[in-house]
Amino acid sequence: MQKQWIHQELELLKQPFYHRVASLLHLTQGETILHIGCHEGYLTRILAEHGAIVSGWDPNAKLIDYCQSFDLNGGILPTYH
């Protein structure tokens, strides 16, 4: 339980940076992105929130399981492999 809380706190701290990265990419609605090395999926989810269709890939199966546990409040969910 505490480990998930720490991950949630870290995600909140990283969001301003990742939203800035997403805005610098000038994404168009429905643009397709492959995020290689997505780790915990922070940037992957934010790119999806900005309208991109995102697939995240990471070699660590535990990280992929963690990524798949998120819901974007009815938004377009990234896929993870």
C-alpha positions in Angstrom: 0.0 0.0 0.0 2.7 2.5 0.9 4.7 1.7 -2.2 1.7 2.6 -4.4 1.3 5.8 -2.4 4.9 6.7 -3.1 4.4 6.1 -6.8 1.4 8.3 -6.8 3.2 11.1 -5.1 6.1 10.8 -7.5 3.7 11.0 -10.4 2.2 14.2 -9.1 5.7 15.8 -8.8 6.6 14.8 -12.4 3.4 15.9 -14.1 4.4 19.6 -14.8 7.6 18.5 -16.5 5.8 15.8 -18.6 3.0 18.1 -19.6 5.6 20.6 -20.8 7.3 17.9 -22.8 3.9 16.9 -24.3 3.2 20.6 -25.2 6.6 21.0 -26.9 5.7 18.0 -29.2 2.7 19.9 -30.7 0.6 16.8 -30.8 -2.4 16.6 -33.1 -5.5 14.7 -32.0 -5.1 11.0 -32.8 -1.4 11.1 -33.6 0.2 7.7 -33.0 3.2 7.4 -30.7 5.4 4.4 -29.7 7.0 5.2 -26.3 9.9 2.8 -26.0 11.2 2.4 -22.4 8.0 3.8 -20.9 9.0 2.6 -17.3 6.1 3.6 -15.0 4.1 5.1 -17.9 4.0 8.7 -16.6 4.8 10.3 -19.9 2.9 7.7 -21.8 -0.4 8.5 -19.9 0.2 12.3 -20.3 0.7 11.9 -24.1 -2.6 10.1 -24.2 -4.3 12.8 -22.2 -3.0 15.3 -24.8 -4.9 13.3 -27.5 -2.3 11.0 -28.8 -2.8 7.2 -29.4 0.1 5.8 -27.4 1.7 2.4 -27.1 4.2 2.0 -24.3 6.9 -0.6 -24.4 9.2 -1.7 -21.6 11.2 -4.9 -21.1 10.2 -5.0 -17.4 7.0 -7.0 -17.0 6.3 -5.6 -13.5 6.4 -2.1 -14.8 4.0 -3.0 -17.6 1.6 -4.5 -15.0 1.9 -1.3 -13.0 1.1 0.8 -16.1 -1.9 -1.3 -17.0 -3.4 -0.5 -13.5 -4.3 3.1 -14.4 -7.5 4.5 -15.8 -7.6 7.9 -17.5 -11.1 8.7 -16.3 -12.7 7.5 -19.4 -10.0 8.8 -21.7 -8.2 6.9 -24.4 -6.0 4.5 -22.6 -2.4 3.8 -23.8 -1.6 0.2 -24.6 1.4 -1.4 -23.0 3.6 -4.2 -24.2 
